[in-house]
Amino acid sequence: MSILIDNVSKHFVGFRALSHVSLEIPTGGLVALLGPSGCGKTTLLRIVAGLDRQDSGRILFDGDDMSRIHTRDRRVGFVFQHYALFRHMTVFDNVAFGLTVRPRRLRPGADEINAKVCELLTLVQLEGLAQRYPSQLSGGQRQRVALARALAVNPKVLLLDEPFGALDARVRKELRRWLRQLHDELHVTSIFVTHDQDEALEVADTVVVMNAGRIEQIGSPVEVCEAPATPFVREFLGEVSLPRAEAATLVRLPAKTPSPEVFGRAAP
Amino acid sequence: MKHRLPSTVSEPAPVRWTLIGIALAFVIITLVLPLALVLSQALAGGVREFWGALAEPDAQAALRLTLTAAAIAVPANLVFGVCAAWSIAKFEFKGKQLLLTLIDLPFAVSPVISGLIYVLLFGLQGWFGPWLAAHDIKIIFAVPGIVLATVFVTFPFIARELIPVMQEQGTDEEEAAATLGAGGWQTFVRVTLPNIKWALLYGVVLCNARAMGEFGAVSVVSGHIRGMTNTLPLHVEILYNEYNAVAAFSVASLLMLLAIVTLVLKTWIEGRAHRQVGAPVMETVR
């Protein structure tokens, strides 16, 4: 499923969140929306999901205008920064939710739901935890439940809003490698929002650098790093290096808030 | 608490015991003693007289009216409370602060004023009085007036209980449900309601207690017609004014029973809500 964001603008009271943003994401792409907080990246993601409405412009999925389609009919999987798991349901019921709310004639049988949930929990490596409640899980586990829940409805698009933002550095690094592998297996068109340069460069095929409601540059991790299109991109990415390029040959300056993890990482 | 505080932060024993003593004495004088008195007075004439006062037709009529008023006021405020809390907690709109303030109005004004508002609106000399009289609709000094006054006075309980809980929970879970294909009603029943159920039940219990015990507002609009527009609290007052102490205290003990049931329910709900995994801690309104 390809996504076309066509000239989208959005105002909130007193400030312009997005101005004339256009972006095309090919089927199976994994795109990072990267920028400082307040740059409009989350707003753009929420508009693609239908959780917010744009003031002008269109969102097209495979050429179909989604602007008037409700979130529940867009078939997007959305992973929230703070997981947004249903706190009164077990992990199993959380993952099964998208299947059990279907109209009766479209709802799979109990066995089928069971099998699907088990399959997904295996995929996110949480087989034994089906009967736990979200409050009994660690942050990384919760985020994987959220991902399994989003995948349960076979979404045509996967949207992740700062998916690792609330996790500690070690888990974050593990999970992002794992997300990359998962994407390579599933090939679901995915957009994820992050303010972490390393994360964007390591995980995404295409990095979209945003600032103040505009797109500054669209390019592969190599392109945005080696040929920054604007002074902003140069400054924003200047401090990081390509994770899979010859990291050793690049001068590594301290990141804004360097974590020991970042410094300690060995060049591959 | 099983663990005693370390002595460095604890007050000396005499201070502690004095404080506890004052609190205890206060509770006994203002709460326990009156309750004991109500019971002893009610049973002063023996159990037979006690039952007689309760079985008396006017007392029965008052009980029925009290139950009717509560049976209408509580569901009405349940629906209103959920709607108001939902819109305040989950949407941004102009006049939100005003709505919040208005919800508190019944707490702010004296119940007698609440009753008078209805008299001024629907009474014979009131705004709608002539029109109502022309159409032979009786509100003041009739059951509808009592129900209206009860609804007004108990208006804030459920909404006030829900708003902080819903605000704290935000809209993330509802949004997640929407992206998973759930409709509005499904989201409400399967996601929102389970998250607020204890706060909701708590609000209902408090609302019900107030609806059954309300005196001032109901007194103004009731007209005190025995067997017709007397609620239990009003009936108690009439009996007492007639120096029928045993009957008055017998009926009063019914209301006391309600209070005890309310307290037990409240404690039980709080216990359940705390035990439930991930459930938010509730706050009392007043």
Chai-1 contact restraints between the chains, C-beta under 6 A:
chainA,res_idxA,chainB,res_idxB,connection_type,confidence,min_distance_angstrom,max_distance_angstrom,comment,restraint_id
A,L51,B,E175,contact,1.0,0.0,6.0,A-B,restraint_1
A,T71,B,A178,contact,1.0,0.0,6.0,A-B,restraint_2
A,T71,B,T179,contact,1.0,0.0,6.0,A-B,restraint_3
A,R72,B,A178,contact,1.0,0.0,6.0,A-B,restraint_4
A,R72,B,G181,contact,1.0,0.0,6.0,A-B,restraint_5
A,V76,B,T179,contact,1.0,0.0,6.0,A-B,restraint_6
A,F78,B,T179,contact,1.0,0.0,6.0,A-B,restraint_7
A,F80,B,D172,contact,1.0,0.0,6.0,A-B,restraint_8
A,A84,B,D172,contact,1.0,0.0,6.0,A-B,restraint_9
A,A84,B,E173,contact,1.0,0.0,6.0,A-B,restraint_10
A,A84,B,A176,contact,1.0,0.0,6.0,A-B,restraint_11
A,F86,B,E173,contact,1.0,0.0,6.0,A-B,restraint_12
A,F86,B,V191,contact,1.0,0.0,6.0,A-B,restraint_13
A,R87,B,G278,contact,1.0,0.0,6.0,A-B,restraint_14
A,H88,B,P194,contact,1.0,0.0,6.0,A-B,restraint_15
A,F97,B,L180,contact,1.0,0.0,6.0,A-B,restraint_16
A,G98,B,L180,contact,1.0,0.0,6.0,A-B,restraint_17
A,G98,B,G181,contact,1.0,0.0,6.0,A-B,restraint_18
A,V101,B,G181,contact,1.0,0.0,6.0,A-B,restraint_19
A,V101,B,A182,contact,1.0,0.0,6.0,A-B,restraint_20
A,V101,B,Q186,contact,1.0,0.0,6.0,A-B,restraint_21
A,Y133,B,V277,contact,1.0,0.0,6.0,A-B,restraint_22
A,S135,B,V277,contact,1.0,0.0,6.0,A-B,restraint_23
A,S135,B,G278,contact,1.0,0.0,6.0,A-B,restraint_24
A,V153,B,L180,contact,1.0,0.0,6.0,A-B,restraint_25
